[in-house]
Amino acid sequence: MKIVKVEVSIHAFQNSIPLINKRLEDDYRIICQIETDDGHTGFGMASRFLWHGVAAIVEKHIGPAILGMDARDLEKIHARLQPILSERGSMTGINLSALSCVDLAIWDLLGKASGRTVAEMLGGAKDYADVYVTYGFAAFDIDQLIEMGRILIGKGHSRLKMLVGSKLGVLEDVRRVRAVRAALGDDIILAVDANESIGLEDAMRLCPYLEECNIAWFEDPFRRVDARDMGMMRKRTTIPLSAGQMDGHSLRFREWVEHDGLDIFMPNSMYNGGMTETRRVAYLSQIYNKPLSDAGGGGIWCLHHVAGFRNGTLAEMHLGTEQVEAQMFVDPPQQKDGRIDIPKAPGFGVTLNQDRLKETRVTP
């Protein structure tokens, strides 16, 4: 099962904020497709950031290095790529994103070759994942937050996540969260996410107000989510803390654990080095008896690790990612009553919409 072809392409998808139909900037995806000498193929993806740089790393550095290697030898492949992507120290940034889309493509390929889903290869704990919905965008005013929340509840959702870190300040965030909690009721699971947009001081000011709203978790609560500061903040609030969307590789999670700074593990396989790295993170979460979730618009790529491991809890359903995947895939999986079934087809279980990919392709 020797790798004979590694191809990469960049695609720009259009989406908008529901309800107000506000057009967003194009949402970029980097797609890697890998083929072996016995005819097996797989594809993976990285997302959004420095897309030309990510694609160039795949095309010029990773692809040539793994040609001729057996796709089943994941540890050997990663051992070869380690000194290429990071001569010294640990890999970060777009190096990890480039590795992610290649690694995900290999997992998809191996799943198809074995006739098993990625979730099954990871352990097959479940054939579904319960989901939460990221919907509380800053572009919504309070009335729109409430209206959109009710629309989602009407579709069977009971777990919602709002964004905080408003440019109007801490008290405006408090007003928005309190209004949503009061309007949607106590039965709805409600979480918040600062996207690392505010300082530690403002995050700490927010917590006492949010505690009274029964917040399920506070995600990426301040800039850089420094492990020492996460540990200090966790001791001063009853709100569970989560992180791992953008730099959620195993060494980063180890730092959070060592400083007792994390309640919920949230790796994203599009950014952290791929499913091979997410598997390492998942084992670490089991060792420390922590729930394993997902964040960062991972869509289908993160659905499988939540289903695969027995401590998997919730996968993210992002209203922007949902629009992209509707364009990218033929018949993508749909949620029903707050749950998404793992597609029964092997690998990640989805098929690329080749016509749409031609329309959205970006010329380097």
JORABEL-V824445 format. One record per residue. N is the residue number from 0. RES is the residue in three letters. SS is DSSP state (a for helix, b for strand, c for the rest). PSI is psi as a letter, one per 40 degrees, with the letter a starting at -180 (* if undefined). OMEGA is omega in whole degrees, -180 to 180 (none if undefined). Layout:
N,RES,SS,PSI,OMEGA
N,RES,SS,PSI,OMEGA
This chain:
0,MET,c,f,-175
1,LYS,b,h,-180
2,ILE,b,h,-178
3,VAL,b,e,-178
4,LYS,b,h,174
5,VAL,b,h,-179
6,GLU,b,i,179
7,VAL,b,i,179
8,SER,b,i,-179
9,ILE,b,h,-177
10,HIS,b,i,-180
11,ALA,b,h,-178
12,PHE,b,i,179
13,GLN,c,h,170
14,ASN,c,i,-177
15,SER,b,i,177
16,ILE,b,h,-179
17,PRO,c,i,178
18,LEU,c,d,-180
19,ILE,c,e,178
20,ASN,c,f,177
21,LYS,b,h,-179
22,ARG,b,h,177
23,LEU,c,i,173
24,GLU,c,i,179
25,ASP,c,i,-180
26,ASP,b,h,-172
27,TYR,b,i,175
28,ARG,b,h,175
29,ILE,b,h,-176
30,ILE,b,h,176
31,CYS,b,h,177
32,GLN,b,h,-176
33,ILE,b,i,-180
34,GLU,b,i,178
35,THR,b,i,-176
36,ASP,c,e,178
37,ASP,c,e,171
38,GLY,c,e,177
39,HIS,c,i,179
40,THR,b,i,175
41,GLY,b,i,178
42,PHE,b,i,177
43,GLY,b,i,-172
44,MET,b,i,165
45,ALA,b,i,-166
46,SER,b,h,155
47,ARG,c,d,-165
48,PHE,c,h,174
49,LEU,c,f,-171
50,TRP,a,d,179
51,HIS,a,d,178
52,GLY,a,d,179
53,VAL,a,d,-179
54,ALA,a,d,-180
55,ALA,a,d,178
56,ILE,a,d,179
57,VAL,a,d,-174
58,GLU,a,d,-170
59,LYS,a,d,-172
60,HIS,a,d,-176
61,ILE,a,d,-177
62,GLY,a,d,179
63,PRO,a,d,-176
64,ALA,a,d,-175
65,ILE,a,e,176
66,LEU,c,h,-180
67,GLY,c,e,179
68,MET,c,i,177
69,ASP,b,h,-176
70,ALA,c,d,-180
71,ARG,c,e,-176
72,ASP,c,g,-174
73,LEU,a,d,-179
74,GLU,a,d,178
75,LYS,a,d,178
76,ILE,a,d,-179
77,HIS,a,d,177
78,ALA,a,d,178
79,ARG,a,d,-176
80,LEU,a,d,-177
81,GLN,a,d,-178
82,PRO,a,d,178
83,ILE,a,d,-175
84,LEU,a,d,179
85,SER,c,g,-176
86,GLU,c,d,179
87,ARG,c,i,177
88,GLY,c,a,-178
89,SER,c,i,-180
90,MET,c,i,176
91,THR,c,i,170
92,GLY,a,b,-172
93,ILE,a,e,172
94,ASN,a,d,179
95,LEU,a,d,178
96,SER,a,d,179
97,ALA,a,d,177
98,LEU,a,d,-178
99,SER,a,d,-174
100,CYS,a,d,176
101,VAL,a,d,-179
102,ASP,a,d,178
103,LEU,a,d,178
104,ALA,a,d,179
105,ILE,a,d,177
106,TRP,a,d,177
107,ASP,a,d,179
108,LEU,a,d,-178
109,LEU,a,d,176
110,GLY,a,d,179
111,LYS,a,d,-180
112,ALA,a,d,-178
113,SER,a,e,-178
114,GLY,c,f,-178
115,ARG,c,i,174
116,THR,b,i,176
117,VAL,a,d,177
118,ALA,a,d,178
119,GLU,a,d,179
120,MET,a,d,179
121,LEU,a,e,180
122,GLY,c,e,173
123,GLY,c,f,-179
124,ALA,c,d,-179
125,LYS,c,i,174
126,ASP,c,f,179
127,TYR,b,i,171
128,ALA,b,h,169
129,ASP,b,i,-173
130,VAL,b,i,165
131,TYR,b,i,-175
132,VAL,b,h,172
133,THR,b,h,-174
134,TYR,b,d,-168
135,GLY,b,g,-174
136,PHE,c,i,-179
137,ALA,c,d,-179
138,ALA,c,e,177
139,PHE,c,h,167
140,ASP,c,a,-174
141,ILE,a,d,179
142,ASP,a,d,180
143,GLN,a,d,174
144,LEU,a,d,-179
145,ILE,a,d,-179
146,GLU,a,d,-179
147,MET,a,d,177
148,GLY,a,d,179
149,ARG,a,d,177
150,ILE,a,d,-179
151,LEU,a,d,176
152,ILE,a,d,177
153,GLY,a,d,178
154,LYS,c,e,176
155,GLY,c,e,-180
156,HIS,c,i,176
157,SER,c,e,-179
158,ARG,b,h,-174
159,LEU,b,i,177
160,LYS,b,h,178
161,MET,b,i,173
162,LEU,b,h,172
163,VAL,c,i,-172
164,GLY,c,f,-177
165,SER,c,i,176
166,LYS,c,e,179
167,LEU,c,e,173
168,GLY,c,i,-174
169,VAL,a,d,-175
170,LEU,a,d,176
171,GLU,a,d,174
172,ASP,a,d,180
173,VAL,a,d,-180
174,ARG,a,d,-178
175,ARG,a,d,-179
176,VAL,a,d,179
177,ARG,a,d,-179
178,ALA,a,d,180
179,VAL,a,d,180
180,ARG,a,d,-179
181,ALA,a,d,-176
182,ALA,a,d,-174
183,LEU,a,e,174
184,GLY,c,i,-175
185,ASP,c,e,-178
186,ASP,c,e,-179
187,ILE,c,h,172
188,ILE,b,h,-177
189,LEU,b,h,178
190,ALA,b,i,178
191,VAL,b,i,-176
192,ASP,b,h,179
193,ALA,c,e,-180
194,ASN,c,f,-180
195,GLU,c,f,-172
196,SER,c,e,-176
197,ILE,c,i,179
198,GLY,c,i,180
199,LEU,a,d,-177
200,GLU,a,d,180
201,ASP,a,d,177
202,ALA,a,d,179
203,MET,a,d,177
204,ARG,a,d,-179
205,LEU,a,d,-168
206,CYS,a,d,-179
207,PRO,a,d,178
208,TYR,a,d,-176
209,LEU,a,d,-179
210,GLU,a,d,-178
211,GLU,c,e,-180
212,CYS,c,e,178
213,ASN,c,g,-178
214,ILE,b,h,-175
215,ALA,b,d,174
216,TRP,b,i,176
217,PHE,b,h,-172
218,GLU,b,h,179
219,ASP,c,g,-166
220,PRO,c,d,180
221,PHE,c,i,-175
222,ARG,a,h,174
223,ARG,a,e,179
224,VAL,a,f,179
225,ASP,c,h,-174
226,ALA,a,d,-179
227,ARG,a,d,-180
228,ASP,a,d,176
229,MET,a,d,178
230,GLY,a,d,179
231,MET,a,d,-178
232,MET,a,d,-178
233,ARG,a,d,179
234,LYS,a,e,-173
235,ARG,c,e,178
236,THR,c,i,176
237,THR,c,e,-179
238,ILE,c,h,176
239,PRO,c,i,-179
240,LEU,b,i,179
241,SER,b,i,179
242,ALA,b,i,175
243,GLY,c,e,-176
244,GLN,c,d,-169
245,MET,c,d,-179
246,ASP,c,f,-172
247,GLY,c,f,173
248,HIS,c,i,-170
249,SER,a,d,-180
250,LEU,a,d,178
251,ARG,a,d,178
252,PHE,a,d,178
253,ARG,a,d,178
254,GLU,a,d,180
255,TRP,a,d,-180
256,VAL,a,d,-178
257,GLU,a,d,178
258,HIS,c,e,178
259,ASP,c,f,-172
260,GLY,c,e,-172
261,LEU,c,h,175
262,ASP,c,d,-174
263,ILE,b,h,176
264,PHE,b,h,-179
265,MET,c,g,177
266,PRO,c,i,175
267,ASN,c,h,-173
268,SER,c,e,177
269,MET,c,e,-174
270,TYR,c,d,-167
271,ASN,c,e,-177
272,GLY,c,e,174
273,GLY,c,a,-177
274,MET,a,d,177
275,THR,a,d,178
276,GLU,a,d,178
277,THR,a,d,177
278,ARG,a,d,177
279,ARG,a,d,179
280,VAL,a,d,-179
281,ALA,a,d,178
282,TYR,a,d,177
283,LEU,a,d,179
284,SER,a,d,178
285,GLN,a,d,180
286,ILE,a,d,-178
287,TYR,c,e,174
288,ASN,c,f,179
289,LYS,c,i,176
290,PRO,b,i,-179
291,LEU,b,h,-178
292,SER,c,a,-175
293,ASP,c,i,176
294,ALA,c,i,171
295,GLY,c,f,177
296,GLY,c,f,-179
297,GLY,c,d,177
298,GLY,c,b,-175
299,ILE,a,d,-176
300,TRP,a,d,-180
301,CYS,a,e,178
302,LEU,a,d,-172
303,HIS,a,d,-179
304,HIS,a,d,177
305,VAL,a,d,179
306,ALA,a,d,-172
307,GLY,a,d,-175
308,PHE,c,i,-173
309,ARG,c,d,175
310,ASN,c,e,175
311,GLY,b,h,-176
312,THR,c,c,-173
313,LEU,b,h,171
314,ALA,b,i,-180
315,GLU,b,h,168
316,MET,b,h,-176
317,HIS,b,h,-175
318,LEU,a,d,175
319,GLY,a,d,179
320,THR,a,d,178
321,GLU,a,d,179
322,GLN,a,d,180
323,VAL,a,d,-178
324,GLU,a,d,176
325,ALA,a,d,177
326,GLN,a,d,-171
327,MET,a,d,-172
328,PHE,b,i,170
329,VAL,b,h,177
330,ASP,c,g,178
331,PRO,c,i,-180
332,PRO,c,i,-178
333,GLN,c,i,177
334,GLN,b,i,172
335,LYS,b,h,-179
336,ASP,c,f,175
337,GLY,c,f,-179
338,ARG,b,i,176
339,ILE,b,h,176
340,ASP,b,i,174
341,ILE,c,h,177
342,PRO,c,i,-175
343,LYS,c,e,178
344,ALA,c,i,-177
345,PRO,c,i,-175
346,GLY,b,a,176
347,PHE,c,e,169
348,GLY,c,e,-179
349,VAL,c,i,-179
350,THR,b,h,179
351,LEU,b,i,174
352,ASN,c,g,-172
353,GLN,a,d,178
354,ASP,a,d,-180
355,ARG,a,d,179
356,LEU,a,d,177
357,LYS,a,d,-178
358,GLU,a,d,-172
359,THR,a,e,-174
360,ARG,b,h,179
361,VAL,b,h,178
362,THR,c,h,-180
363,PRO,c,*,none
